[in-house]
Amino acid sequence: MTWLWVIFIVFLIFSFVVFIGSPYVPSQKKYIKQAFTKLYKITDSDVLVDIGSGDGVVLREAAKLGARAYGYEINPLLILISRLLSLRYKKIKISLVDFWYIKIPVDTTVIYIFSVTRDINNITKLLQKEIDRIKKPVYLISYAGDFTKLKLIKKVGPYGLYLINPLQLDKAQV
């Protein structure tokens, strides 16, 4: 009977997250490596933010290439898994937080996100607000989501690369 309660609680946690953001979809290393080499070459001068970092595979792949990586996740079970799998990576920081309320680090150079279509416009506004706050351009790597209000720079498989510039009166993007 205890196992049924555990399964029920895990199911509730994963179901709850879907109402706030995207469902957990594990990323495959080979596709992340492709995105980090052919789409946007991650280096040790990058600071990557992964919105909805799940099990942390994106963070670990970025850290392997020398980047500092910040993961934001709302699912406490995935945070635990991510932190355990990322213990040996000193350049990774993972936070239990709702990404609708985040403040990205001012030295962010690239944001990675998997998003559902229903949230694209709101995410675009949130990211634009954050880019305006830090006052510098930031690249956005999107897995499977088309940010139609942003200019697509390049596409590799299911990944799209965008550049979000701080808003200026003569260059409004959103």
Backbone as a chain_set.jsonl record, in Angstrom:
{"seq": "MTWLWVIFIVFLIFSFVVFIGSPYVPSQKKYIKQAFTKLYKITDSDVLVDIGSGDGVVLREAAKLGARAYGYEINPLLILISRLLSLRYKKIKISLVDFWYIKIPVDTTVIYIFSVTRDINNITKLLQKEIDRIKKPVYLISYAGDFTKLKLIKKVGPYGLYLINPLQLDKAQV", "coords": {"N": [[0.812, -1.2, 0.0], [1.999, 1.207, 0.678], [3.686, 1.707, -1.496], [1.857, 2.366, -3.469], [0.978, 4.848, -2.566], [3.364, 6.311, -2.809], [3.769, 6.189, -5.589], [1.469, 7.559, -6.378], [1.964, 10.132, -5.275], [4.3, 10.882, -6.683], [3.223, 10.906, -9.264], [1.368, 13.023, -8.924], [3.112, 15.198, -8.473], [4.523, 15.373, -10.943], [2.352, 15.804, -12.638], [1.272, 18.21, -11.703], [3.22, 20.096, -12.437], [2.907, 20.33, -15.189], [0.751, 22.032, -15.511], [1.822, 24.491, -14.942], [4.071, 24.867, -16.541], [6.102, 23.416, -19.057], [5.907, 19.887, -19.809], [7.96, 17.268, -18.362], [10.422, 16.264, -20.45], [12.842, 14.161, -21.277], [16.024, 15.188, -22.374], [18.167, 14.252, -25.07], [21.566, 13.399, -25.04], [23.102, 13.334, -27.438], [21.761, 15.038, -29.174], [21.83, 17.431, -27.793], [24.574, 17.879, -27.732], [24.923, 18.275, -30.455], [23.471, 20.656, -30.78], [25.057, 22.344, -29.233], [27.372, 22.489, -30.662], [26.97, 22.738, -33.462], [24.926, 24.595, -33.695], [25.07, 26.658, -31.717], [28.093, 27.417, -30.498], [29.17, 26.419, -27.537], [31.312, 27.723, -25.066], [34.036, 28.172, -22.684], [33.667, 30.76, -21.901], [31.015, 31.22, -21.739], [27.838, 31.665, -20.092], [25.312, 29.741, -19.269], [21.803, 29.504, -19.041], [19.343, 27.311, -18.106], [16.067, 26.957, -18.555], [13.677, 25.281, -16.903], [15.114, 22.91, -16.195], [15.02, 20.164, -15.722], [16.379, 16.937, -15.496], [18.949, 17.844, -15.596], [20.723, 17.333, -17.715], [21.353, 19.042, -19.857], [22.676, 21.091, -18.528], [24.937, 19.713, -17.584], [26.192, 18.961, -19.996], [26.83, 21.487, -21.014], [28.566, 22.365, -19.012], [30.643, 20.522, -19.338], [31.772, 21.544, -21.603], [32.928, 23.739, -20.627], [31.395, 25.927, -19.816], [29.7, 28.013, -17.402], [26.795, 27.022, -15.706], [23.378, 27.477, -15.075], [20.537, 26.098, -13.652], [17.023, 26.123, -13.675], [14.272, 24.836, -12.099], [11.061, 23.483, -11.343], [10.132, 21.116, -10.338], [10.523, 19.187, -7.563], [11.508, 16.537, -7.358], [12.931, 16.163, -9.734], [14.861, 18.117, -9.339], [16.327, 17.013, -7.226], [17.331, 14.655, -8.485], [18.816, 15.876, -10.55], [20.703, 17.381, -9.103], [22.095, 15.319, -7.79], [23.193, 13.9, -9.982], [24.841, 15.857, -10.949], [26.842, 16.404, -9.172], [29.694, 16.343, -9.39], [30.324, 18.489, -10.962], [31.453, 21.602, -10.752], [30.738, 24.007, -11.852], [28.047, 24.227, -12.049], [24.857, 25.328, -11.043], [21.857, 24.696, -9.459], [18.495, 25.511, -9.092], [15.494, 25.402, -7.203], [12.8, 26.683, -8.41], [10.135, 28.647, -9.715], [10.067, 29.41, -13.039], [8.755, 31.639, -13.985], [9.248, 33.623, -12.253], [11.909, 34.228, -12.18], [15.174, 35.755, -12.063], [17.525, 36.25, -14.338], [21.069, 35.616, -14.293], [23.294, 38.41, -14.545], [25.448, 38.055, -16.218], [24.7, 36.259, -18.133], [24.887, 34.517, -21.201], [23.649, 32.781, -22.919], [20.481, 31.213, -23.264], [18.681, 28.279, -22.653], [15.858, 26.471, -23.639], [12.971, 24.396, -23.432], [9.812, 24.522, -24.581], [6.219, 24.738, -24.45], [3.749, 25.396, -26.947], [1.607, 26.996, -26.048], [2.73, 28.729, -24.211], [4.643, 30.313, -25.441], [4.429, 33.101, -26.272], [4.185, 34.444, -23.785], [6.554, 33.625, -22.565], [8.387, 34.806, -24.292], [7.925, 37.519, -23.735], [8.664, 37.565, -21.013], [11.397, 36.834, -21.193], [12.329, 38.962, -22.764], [11.952, 41.083, -21.013], [13.815, 40.395, -19.023], [16.2, 40.499, -20.514], [16.222, 43.187, -21.162], [16.592, 44.156, -18.581], [19.197, 43.224, -17.909], [20.593, 44.444, -19.862], [22.007, 43.632, -22.202], [22.654, 41.736, -25.212], [21.387, 38.385, -25.599], [21.67, 34.997, -26.461], [19.221, 32.625, -27.496], [18.446, 29.301, -27.243], [16.174, 27.18, -28.474], [14.335, 24.285, -27.953], [12.273, 22.583, -29.969], [10.31, 24.573, -29.807], [8.854, 27.272, -31.516], [9.761, 30.512, -31.644], [8.131, 32.843, -32.79], [7.985, 35.613, -32.728], [10.511, 36.459, -32.513], [13.607, 36.853, -34.261], [14.696, 34.206, -36.166], [17.851, 32.83, -36.217], [19.295, 30.564, -36.913], [18.698, 27.123, -37.674], [18.863, 23.828, -36.503], [18.029, 20.651, -36.839], [15.621, 19.894, -34.397], [16.129, 22.206, -33.033], [16.209, 25.74, -32.533], [17.914, 28.807, -33.016], [18.05, 31.953, -31.592], [18.476, 35.51, -31.264], [18.204, 37.701, -28.657], [17.843, 41.009, -28.257], [18.422, 43.844, -26.107], [15.611, 45.913, -25.576], [15.203, 48.744, -27.546], [14.132, 51.976, -28.379], [14.002, 52.172, -31.164], [14.163, 49.553, -32.029], [12.208, 47.558, -31.38], [11.209, 44.298, -30.467], [9.177, 42.683, -29.514]], "CA": [[0.0, 0.0, 0.0], [2.904, 2.355, 0.722], [4.165, 1.951, -2.857], [0.79, 3.052, -4.188], [1.028, 6.26, -2.161], [4.566, 6.896, -3.417], [3.468, 6.356, -7.021], [0.469, 8.618, -6.473], [2.619, 11.417, -4.999], [5.159, 11.177, -7.841], [2.3, 11.269, -10.349], [0.848, 14.363, -8.631], [4.178, 16.191, -8.674], [4.765, 15.531, -12.375], [1.134, 16.343, -13.254], [1.158, 19.602, -11.278], [4.169, 20.916, -13.194], [2.384, 20.53, -16.541], [-0.149, 23.181, -15.497], [2.613, 25.713, -14.805], [5.027, 24.993, -17.649], [6.195, 22.286, -19.973], [6.102, 18.589, -19.169], [9.331, 16.766, -18.376], [10.79, 15.461, -21.614], [14.29, 14.02, -21.17], [16.817, 15.55, -23.554], [19.184, 13.27, -25.428], [22.901, 13.994, -25.102], [23.622, 13.505, -28.8], [21.131, 16.222, -29.768], [22.355, 18.595, -27.075], [25.927, 18.089, -28.255], [24.748, 18.847, -31.795], [23.059, 22.055, -30.604], [26.156, 23.097, -28.637], [28.515, 22.549, -31.568], [26.571, 23.19, -34.797], [23.974, 25.699, -33.618], [25.731, 27.685, -30.909], [29.273, 26.772, -29.918], [29.356, 26.739, -26.117], [32.72, 27.791, -24.663], [34.239, 28.469, -21.27], [33.278, 32.141, -21.606], [29.553, 31.289, -21.704], [27.012, 31.413, -18.915], [24.075, 29.19, -19.798], [20.649, 29.357, -18.159], [18.393, 26.32, -18.613], [14.759, 27.167, -17.948], [13.051, 23.961, -16.872], [16.33, 22.115, -16.405], [14.76, 18.727, -15.624], [17.392, 16.103, -14.843], [20.236, 18.535, -15.65], [21.615, 16.864, -18.776], [21.81, 20.217, -20.616], [23.652, 21.766, -17.672], [26.173, 18.928, -17.559], [26.843, 19.061, -21.304], [27.406, 22.834, -21.096], [29.708, 22.398, -18.093], [31.727, 19.748, -19.967], [32.398, 22.417, -22.601], [33.571, 24.827, -19.893], [30.471, 27.003, -19.448], [28.975, 27.993, -16.134], [25.423, 26.686, -16.061], [22.347, 27.65, -14.047], [19.302, 25.409, -13.974], [15.828, 26.49, -12.92], [13.317, 23.739, -12.208], [10.016, 23.551, -10.325], [9.825, 19.775, -9.855], [11.52, 18.844, -6.546], [12.142, 15.24, -7.64], [13.935, 16.383, -10.779], [15.954, 18.87, -8.712], [17.124, 16.028, -6.488], [18.04, 13.84, -9.48], [19.775, 16.745, -11.228], [21.799, 17.702, -8.178], [22.893, 14.111, -7.582], [23.944, 13.6, -11.207], [25.741, 16.974, -11.259], [27.716, 16.657, -8.016], [31.111, 16.552, -9.715], [30.468, 19.684, -11.802], [31.511, 22.786, -9.883], [30.226, 25.179, -12.561], [26.596, 24.091, -12.178], [24.011, 25.71, -9.913], [20.48, 24.299, -9.757], [17.574, 26.13, -8.14], [14.081, 25.038, -7.185], [12.122, 27.97, -8.578], [9.215, 28.799, -10.834], [10.791, 30.287, -13.967], [8.013, 32.882, -14.221], [9.699, 34.605, -11.263], [13.376, 34.222, -12.128], [16.043, 36.843, -12.5], [18.701, 35.577, -14.885], [22.325, 36.276, -13.923], [23.63, 39.504, -15.465], [26.477, 37.633, -17.17], [24.131, 35.234, -19.011], [25.155, 34.673, -22.632], [22.749, 31.917, -23.692], [19.378, 30.59, -22.535], [18.185, 27.052, -23.28], [14.492, 26.224, -23.185], [11.989, 23.561, -24.111], [8.548, 25.117, -24.172], [5.015, 24.361, -25.174], [3.241, 26.487, -27.773], [0.71, 27.897, -25.319], [3.494, 29.658, -23.382], [5.69, 31.001, -26.213], [4.307, 34.566, -26.215], [4.492, 34.895, -22.424], [7.983, 33.406, -22.341], [9.079, 35.841, -25.058], [7.815, 38.764, -22.951], [9.482, 37.4, -19.81], [12.809, 36.886, -21.58], [12.634, 40.332, -23.199], [12.047, 41.892, -19.787], [15.085, 40.065, -18.391], [17.278, 41.011, -21.365], [16.208, 44.635, -20.938], [17.147, 44.4, -17.245], [20.65, 43.029, -17.882], [21.11, 45.417, -20.84], [22.939, 43.084, -23.198], [22.043, 40.672, -26.022], [21.527, 37.009, -25.129], [21.186, 33.994, -27.408], [18.201, 31.697, -27.023], [18.357, 28.007, -27.922], [14.853, 26.616, -28.205], [14.101, 22.927, -28.419], [10.923, 22.283, -30.438], [9.397, 25.71, -29.747], [9.148, 28.339, -32.479], [9.549, 31.852, -31.11], [7.83, 33.551, -34.033], [8.16, 37.06, -32.572], [11.947, 36.708, -32.526], [14.223, 36.492, -35.533], [15.429, 32.949, -36.172], [19.188, 32.97, -36.797], [19.717, 29.287, -37.483], [17.945, 25.958, -37.206], [19.529, 22.54, -36.653], [17.077, 19.654, -36.332], [14.502, 20.486, -33.657], [16.617, 23.379, -32.304], [16.267, 27.039, -33.177], [18.765, 29.784, -32.341], [17.548, 33.326, -31.696], [19.214, 36.511, -30.499], [17.305, 38.674, -28.044], [18.543, 42.252, -27.943], [17.674, 44.721, -25.212], [14.711, 46.78, -26.34], [15.514, 50.146, -27.753], [12.956, 52.57, -29.012], [13.975, 51.957, -32.606], [14.347, 48.146, -32.359], [11.294, 46.734, -30.591], [11.07, 42.951, -31.0], [7.936, 42.035, -29.051]], "C": [[0.857, 1.266, 0.0], [3.388, 2.717, -0.684], [3.114, 2.675, -3.692], [0.765, 4.539, -3.839], [2.225, 6.971, -2.791], [4.319, 7.162, -4.905], [2.473, 7.492, -7.223], [1.095, 9.999, -6.262], [3.523, 11.822, -6.156], [4.302, 11.616, -9.029], [1.756, 12.686, -10.146], [1.889, 15.447, -8.903], [4.409, 16.435, -10.163], [3.549, 16.126, -13.087], [0.971, 17.818, -12.935], [2.018, 20.524, -12.139], [3.639, 21.231, -14.596], [1.455, 21.739, -16.606], [0.596, 24.505, -15.432], [3.527, 25.924, -16.005], [4.969, 23.784, -18.548], [6.337, 20.982, -19.211], [7.583, 18.195, -19.222], [9.513, 15.858, -19.587], [12.311, 15.348, -21.58], [14.99, 14.373, -22.49], [17.865, 14.479, -23.801], [20.522, 13.967, -25.645], [23.361, 14.262, -26.532], [23.011, 14.741, -29.467], [21.599, 17.506, -29.086], [23.755, 18.917, -27.58], [25.873, 18.722, -29.643], [24.373, 20.322, -31.694], [24.218, 22.908, -30.108], [27.406, 23.145, -29.511], [28.127, 23.13, -32.931], [25.646, 24.405, -34.791], [24.593, 26.9, -32.909], [26.879, 27.007, -30.191], [29.49, 27.275, -28.493], [30.849, 26.707, -25.801], [32.81, 28.102, -23.174], [33.932, 29.923, -20.914], [31.758, 32.303, -21.517], [28.988, 31.042, -20.309], [25.653, 31.009, -19.458], [23.021, 29.116, -18.7], [19.7, 28.375, -18.83], [17.088, 26.49, -17.854], [13.978, 25.862, -18.053], [14.118, 22.911, -17.066], [16.169, 20.613, -16.194], [15.827, 17.973, -14.866], [18.802, 16.677, -14.976], [21.17, 18.135, -16.766], [22.158, 18.039, -19.604], [22.89, 20.957, -19.824], [24.992, 21.034, -17.688], [26.915, 19.001, -18.892], [27.488, 20.443, -21.485], [28.65, 22.935, -20.209], [30.897, 21.619, -18.655], [32.478, 20.583, -20.998], [32.987, 23.673, -21.956], [32.652, 25.933, -19.422], [30.033, 26.878, -17.993], [27.512, 27.795, -16.498], [24.493, 26.797, -14.856], [21.084, 26.946, -14.512], [18.179, 25.857, -13.07], [14.775, 25.428, -13.173], [12.307, 23.853, -11.071], [9.695, 22.192, -9.712], [10.894, 19.336, -8.848], [12.202, 17.492, -6.772], [13.218, 15.379, -8.714], [15.115, 17.19, -10.254], [16.891, 17.907, -7.981], [17.958, 15.176, -7.441], [19.146, 14.659, -10.15], [20.976, 17.056, -10.338], [22.698, 16.489, -7.932], [23.766, 13.798, -8.796], [24.994, 14.671, -11.524], [26.742, 17.269, -10.153], [29.16, 16.989, -8.388], [31.368, 17.803, -10.56], [30.354, 20.942, -10.942], [30.895, 24.027, -10.539], [28.704, 25.154, -12.73], [25.913, 24.521, -10.885], [22.571, 25.422, -10.314], [19.568, 24.852, -8.67], [16.161, 25.61, -8.317], [13.301, 26.345, -7.222], [11.193, 27.908, -9.788], [9.83, 29.806, -11.801], [10.036, 31.575, -14.287], [8.481, 33.984, -13.289], [11.213, 34.705, -11.176], [13.965, 35.583, -12.484], [17.283, 36.151, -13.025], [19.957, 36.324, -14.448], [22.708, 37.319, -14.979], [24.682, 39.111, -16.489], [26.003, 36.508, -18.091], [24.458, 35.534, -20.469], [24.19, 33.874, -23.489], [21.708, 31.286, -22.765], [18.916, 29.387, -23.344], [16.789, 26.8, -22.736], [13.772, 25.227, -24.075], [10.648, 24.107, -23.654], [7.397, 24.606, -25.016], [4.443, 25.604, -25.858], [2.4, 27.483, -26.984], [1.45, 28.967, -24.528], [4.477, 30.539, -24.151], [5.61, 32.531, -26.085], [4.656, 35.104, -24.834], [5.97, 34.712, -22.096], [8.799, 34.471, -23.077], [9.068, 37.157, -24.286], [8.686, 38.706, -21.695], [10.969, 37.531, -20.141], [13.205, 38.29, -22.021], [12.805, 41.256, -21.996], [13.394, 41.654, -19.092], [16.278, 40.592, -19.199], [17.363, 42.53, -21.236], [16.846, 44.972, -19.589], [18.67, 44.258, -17.23], [21.372, 43.863, -18.939], [22.194, 44.88, -21.768], [22.247, 41.972, -23.983], [22.349, 39.292, -25.453], [20.967, 36.093, -26.208], [20.167, 33.094, -26.721], [18.252, 30.447, -27.88], [17.025, 27.397, -27.51], [14.76, 25.222, -28.791], [12.615, 22.794, -28.716], [9.938, 23.445, -30.37], [9.806, 26.771, -30.744], [8.765, 29.686, -31.882], [9.35, 32.8, -32.284], [7.999, 35.063, -33.925], [9.636, 37.452, -32.486], [12.506, 36.254, -33.86], [15.044, 35.211, -35.372], [16.761, 33.162, -36.886], [19.577, 31.704, -37.546], [18.863, 28.18, -36.893], [18.768, 24.707, -37.499], [18.607, 21.504, -36.023], [15.931, 20.339, -35.616], [14.881, 21.768, -32.908], [16.573, 24.633, -33.163], [17.145, 27.961, -32.352], [18.241, 31.183, -32.642], [18.487, 34.239, -30.925], [18.201, 37.513, -29.972], [18.14, 39.878, -27.643], [17.738, 43.045, -26.92], [16.797, 45.647, -26.05], [15.245, 48.19, -26.385], [14.338, 50.718, -28.497], [12.862, 52.276, -30.502], [14.073, 50.481, -33.001], [13.443, 47.229, -31.522], [11.113, 45.376, -31.26], [9.722, 42.338, -30.653], [6.788, 43.0, -29.145]], "O": [[0.487, 2.273, -0.603], [3.49, 3.896, -1.023], [3.454, 3.509, -4.531], [0.557, 5.385, -4.708], [2.105, 8.106, -3.252], [4.63, 8.242, -5.408], [2.625, 8.297, -8.142], [0.784, 10.935, -6.998], [3.516, 12.982, -6.568], [4.628, 12.586, -9.714], [1.691, 13.464, -11.098], [1.58, 16.484, -9.491], [4.484, 17.585, -10.596], [3.709, 16.88, -14.046], [0.574, 18.598, -13.801], [1.581, 21.609, -12.522], [3.91, 22.309, -15.124], [1.376, 22.402, -17.64], [0.054, 25.538, -15.827], [3.728, 27.06, -16.435], [3.906, 23.204, -18.767], [6.835, 20.972, -18.085], [8.352, 18.724, -20.025], [8.849, 14.831, -19.725], [13.004, 16.334, -21.827], [14.598, 13.918, -23.565], [18.387, 13.875, -22.864], [20.607, 14.983, -26.335], [23.949, 15.308, -26.806], [23.684, 15.416, -30.246], [21.743, 18.543, -29.733], [24.086, 20.077, -27.826], [26.676, 19.596, -29.966], [24.899, 21.147, -32.44], [24.355, 24.063, -30.511], [28.395, 23.776, -29.139], [28.875, 23.929, -33.495], [25.591, 25.155, -35.765], [24.629, 28.009, -33.443], [26.663, 26.12, -29.365], [29.932, 28.403, -28.275], [31.563, 25.79, -26.209], [31.796, 28.272, -22.496], [33.937, 30.278, -19.735], [31.267, 33.399, -21.25], [29.562, 30.33, -19.484], [24.932, 31.825, -20.033], [23.309, 28.715, -17.572], [19.298, 28.572, -19.977], [17.01, 26.205, -16.659], [13.659, 25.399, -19.148], [14.043, 22.108, -17.996], [17.102, 19.858, -16.464], [16.152, 18.316, -13.73], [19.759, 16.057, -14.513], [22.324, 18.564, -16.769], [23.321, 18.015, -20.007], [23.894, 21.395, -20.388], [26.049, 21.657, -17.791], [28.142, 19.094, -18.909], [28.577, 20.547, -22.049], [29.66, 23.516, -20.605], [32.044, 22.024, -18.461], [33.665, 20.364, -21.242], [33.482, 24.561, -22.65], [33.096, 26.813, -18.685], [30.0, 25.784, -17.429], [27.04, 28.344, -17.494], [24.78, 26.286, -13.773], [20.615, 27.167, -15.629], [18.346, 25.961, -11.854], [14.425, 25.15, -14.32], [12.654, 24.27, -9.966], [9.049, 22.129, -8.667], [12.048, 19.134, -9.227], [13.366, 17.327, -6.407], [14.289, 14.781, -8.609], [16.25, 16.972, -10.677], [18.111, 17.996, -8.116], [19.157, 14.996, -7.228], [20.274, 14.189, -10.296], [22.123, 16.997, -10.781], [23.921, 16.621, -7.873], [24.943, 13.469, -8.651], [25.93, 14.417, -12.283], [27.424, 18.292, -10.2], [29.779, 17.842, -7.751], [32.521, 18.131, -10.84], [29.271, 21.287, -10.469], [30.567, 24.992, -9.849], [28.143, 25.965, -13.467], [26.321, 24.14, -9.788], [22.117, 25.848, -11.375], [19.832, 24.686, -7.479], [15.692, 25.404, -9.437], [13.158, 27.027, -6.207], [11.455, 27.194, -10.756], [10.089, 30.946, -11.415], [10.632, 32.515, -14.813], [8.156, 35.153, -13.498], [11.742, 35.218, -10.19], [13.327, 36.424, -13.116], [18.021, 35.532, -12.258], [19.916, 37.539, -14.253], [22.466, 37.12, -16.169], [24.803, 39.763, -17.526], [26.819, 35.872, -18.758], [24.323, 36.671, -20.92], [23.932, 34.226, -24.64], [22.012, 30.883, -21.642], [18.775, 29.463, -24.565], [16.553, 26.898, -21.532], [13.938, 25.214, -25.295], [10.377, 24.15, -22.454], [7.577, 24.115, -26.13], [4.638, 26.726, -25.39], [2.474, 28.688, -27.229], [0.872, 30.005, -24.205], [5.087, 31.429, -23.56], [6.621, 33.18, -25.818], [5.349, 36.115, -24.722], [6.568, 35.552, -21.424], [9.786, 34.977, -22.545], [10.092, 37.834, -24.196], [9.362, 39.677, -21.356], [11.706, 38.244, -19.461], [14.295, 38.76, -21.692], [13.698, 42.103, -21.972], [14.033, 42.598, -18.629], [17.253, 41.074, -18.623], [18.458, 43.092, -21.204], [17.562, 45.967, -19.474], [19.361, 45.07, -16.615], [22.597, 43.98, -18.923], [23.164, 45.569, -22.081], [21.338, 41.329, -23.459], [23.423, 39.056, -24.9], [19.923, 36.374, -26.795], [20.249, 32.841, -25.52], [18.119, 30.52, -29.101], [16.79, 27.132, -26.332], [15.063, 25.0, -29.963], [11.789, 22.883, -27.808], [8.811, 23.303, -30.846], [10.98, 27.136, -30.815], [7.588, 29.962, -31.647], [10.284, 33.475, -32.718], [8.145, 35.732, -34.948], [9.967, 38.634, -32.398], [11.944, 35.375, -34.513], [15.962, 35.143, -34.555], [16.792, 33.621, -38.028], [20.112, 31.754, -38.653], [18.371, 28.28, -35.769], [19.301, 24.544, -38.596], [18.429, 21.486, -34.805], [15.327, 21.264, -36.157], [14.042, 22.352, -32.222], [16.861, 24.596, -34.36], [17.125, 27.903, -31.123], [18.019, 31.545, -33.797], [19.209, 33.79, -30.035], [17.435, 38.101, -30.737], [19.03, 39.781, -26.798], [16.514, 42.932, -26.868], [17.211, 46.108, -27.114], [15.683, 48.745, -25.377], [13.621, 49.988, -29.182], [11.764, 52.147, -31.043], [14.067, 50.173, -34.193], [13.912, 46.212, -31.011], [10.891, 45.298, -32.469], [9.184, 41.55, -31.431], [5.658, 42.651, -28.803]]}, "num_chains": 1, "name": "protein.A"}
